[in-house]
Amino acid sequence: MSESIQVQTSTQDNYSIHISDNLSNEFAKCMQQYSSDKVFVIIDELVFEYHYSKLKPLLEAAFSHIHVYKVPRGESSKSTAVYNEIVNFVLEQGVERTTPLVAAGGGVTGDLAGFVAATVMRGIPLIHLPTTLLAMVDSSIGGKTGINHTTGKNLIGSFYQPDAVFADVRFLETLERKEWVNGLSEVLKYGMIDSPEIITEVGTILENGAFEEGNKWLPLIYKSAQIKVDIVKQDVLEAGSRAYLNFGHTFAHVIELEGGYQTYSHGEAVFAGMFGAIHSSNTLGANIDPANLKQFLSLYNLQLNSVSSDTKKLVQLMRRDKKVKDQQIKLVLLREMGTPFVYGVENPEMVEASWNYILNSFSS
């Protein structure tokens, strides 16, 4: 299977998302379109170890000078310190506005490198090479870039669209099982907010014992990417319907913060956060069956021991979210499966009850 999705935005030129099990030729052609003699590669340190030897000849065919920066693993790399290091590295090597930057890695590397590309010289060409399931279905699509702050997740950043995205499932061959599970959360999210059949299709993959086989995921990667593209092109700067992509995320960002951005992965936090969103939805009159997600609980083996049991404190932390307006928490909830809406919280006790539901669902 080889598919391309055309992304049309109101803010920048169109670009393509390429999805396949062998994108070497397409990636090489993309690299050869740039007039610069140099390229910057911001790459996850483990991806460098496993895959750079395959990537290097494709870059050498197009560029005389390849400058590589290896990003330390983990969410803690999405910091002002690492961002400054990369900016200094790029500037000291003599970047020009036509010099492309390749972001090769998962969501952390993509968000971080994307923010560098967006801000150096007020913007240099960016090419995403996502290497995790999560990055392929979510973070490499839509132009969100950024880093974390001690007060919250992704509070420093910008919208910046890439020139192209190459989702080659061969990169998934070396993915740790935890990273497969990390990406699963975002796939399940698309099932909850848009296409409930996705949840059934994920279940079928698991039943067939093909959980860690990239080729088996190609149709779901394509379907998930298409859902995100369809939402983003209607609302590039997240002024309306793009917020639906944050289903479970307002809870999740607090969970990540409580774990110091090290204890819980983004996908784990999103999985737990969706339980809170389901509980709040049902409190308001929906009838969403939690079994849609509970069937995957054993994959996560998740206990939220590092999250405070003080639900009032957790609700207060939610008020730091980027989407809060006039101190009112905004939650993405469901009227029914596949029908999301944004709800301005009027009753904090409802959210406290949802936090209790999350904590009880993931207690030891």
Buried (B, 14 or more C-beta within 10 A) or exposed (E): EEBBBEBEBEEBEEBBBBBBBEBBEBBBEBBEEBEBEBBBBBBBBBBBEBBBEEBEEBBEEBBEBBBBBBBEBEBBBBBEEBBEBBBEBBEEEEBEEEBBBBBBBBBBBBBBBBBBBBBBEEBBBBBBBBBBBBBBBBBBBBBBBBBBBEEBBBBBBBBBBBBBBBBBBBBBEEBEEEBBBBBBBBBBBBBBBBBBEBBEBBEEBBEEEEBBBBEBBBBBBBBBBBBBBEBBBEBBEBEEBBBBBBBBBBBBBBBBBBBEBEBBBBBBBBBBBBBBBBBBBBBBEBEBEBEBBEEBBEBBEBEBEEBBEEBEBBBEBBBBBBBBEEEEBBBBBBBEBBEBBBBEBEEBEBBBBBBBBBBEBBEE
